Amino acid sequence: MEFLFSYGTLQSIKVQFETFGRELEGHADELLGYKLAMVEIKDQHVVDLSGETHHPIAVDTCDLADEILGMVFEITTEELAQSDKYEVDEYQRVIGRLKSGQQAWVYVQA
């Protein structure tokens, strides 16, 4: 199993069903060392699915006092690959450090 931290559209039940074929279960946590910005989404499929033309994006600040609230989901390796297909080129997947001490995959500014 993999852990995926989401602070944006992957928390949407509609996006989860379209991306993973199921509703994900998770728990709240906070990503350390990042702040939120917004990015324009140009991929029409992603806009149609999320219903949003602009999505939040985590920007690295290197300051552990900066935190982003989100959810940690337990997913399979196959589902992680599916989430890679959903995310647009402005995002990259990295291991993030969470306030709970857990580590999880997270999509941040590329």
C-alpha positions in Angstrom: 0.0 0.0 0.0 1.0 3.6 -0.6 0.1 6.8 1.3 -1.0 9.8 -0.8 -1.5 13.3 0.8 -4.1 15.4 -1.0 -4.8 19.1 -0.4 -6.9 19.6 -3.5 -9.1 18.0 -6.1 -8.2 14.4 -5.2 -10.3 14.9 -2.1 -13.4 15.2 -4.3 -15.5 12.1 -4.3 -16.3 12.6 -8.0 -12.6 12.8 -8.9 -11.9 9.8 -6.7 -14.6 7.7 -8.5 -13.3 8.8 -11.9 -9.7 8.2 -11.1 -9.8 5.2 -8.8 -13.2 3.7 -9.2 -14.0 4.1 -5.5 -14.3 6.6 -2.7 -11.0 6.8 -0.7 -10.8 6.6 3.1 -8.3 8.8 4.9 -7.4 11.0 7.8 -6.5 14.7 8.2 -2.9 15.7 8.4 -0.7 18.7 7.4 2.1 18.9 4.9 5.2 20.7 6.3 7.4 23.1 4.4 4.9 24.2 1.7 2.4 26.9 1.0 -0.5 27.0 -1.4 -0.7 28.9 -4.7 -3.1 28.5 -7.6 -2.3 27.1 -11.1 -4.4 27.4 -14.2 -5.4 24.0 -15.6 -5.3 23.8 -19.4 -6.2 20.1 -19.7 -9.9 20.1 -20.6 -10.5 16.6 -19.3 -9.1 17.5 -15.9 -11.2 20.7 -15.9 -14.3 18.8 -16.8 -13.7 16.2 -14.1 -12.8 18.7 -11.3 -15.2 21.4 -12.4 -12.4 23.9 -11.8 -10.1 25.9 -14.1 -7.7 26.7 -11.3 -6.3 24.2 -8.8 -4.3 24.6 -5.7 -0.6 23.7 -5.9 1.9 23.2 -3.1 5.0 25.4 -3.4 8.1 24.5 -1.5 9.2 27.1 1.0 11.8 25.0 3.0 10.2 26.5 6.1 8.7 23.7 8.3 6.5 26.4 9.9 4.5 26.6 6.6 1.8 23.9 6.6 -1.0 22.8 4.2 -4.0 21.0 5.6 -5.2 18.0 3.7 -6.0 14.3 3.8 -3.8 11.2 3.8 -5.3 8.3 1.7 -4.1 4.7 1.6 -4.1 3.5 -2.0 -2.6 0.7 -4.0 0.5 1.1 -6.3 -1.9 0.8 -9.3 -4.0 3.6 -7.9 -0.9 5.7 -7.4 -0.1 5.3 -11.1 -3.7 6.3 -11.9 -3.3 9.5 -9.9 -0.1 10.2 -11.9 -2.3 10.2 -15.1 -4.8 12.6 -13.5 -2.2 15.2 -12.5 -1.1 17.7 -15.1 2.5 18.7 -16.0 2.6 21.5 -13.5 2.7 19.0 -10.7 5.4 16.5 -9.7 5.0 13.6 -7.2 7.5 13.7 -4.2 7.6 12.2 -0.7 6.3 14.8 1.7 6.8 15.1 5.5 3.6 15.4 7.5 2.9 17.0 10.9 2.0 13.5 12.3 5.5 12.3 11.5 4.2 10.1 8.6 5.6 10.4 5.1 3.3 10.3 2.0 3.4 10.9 -1.7 2.2 14.4 -2.6 1.9 16.4 -5.8 3.7 19.7 -5.6 4.9 22.4 -8.0 7.1 20.9 -10.7 
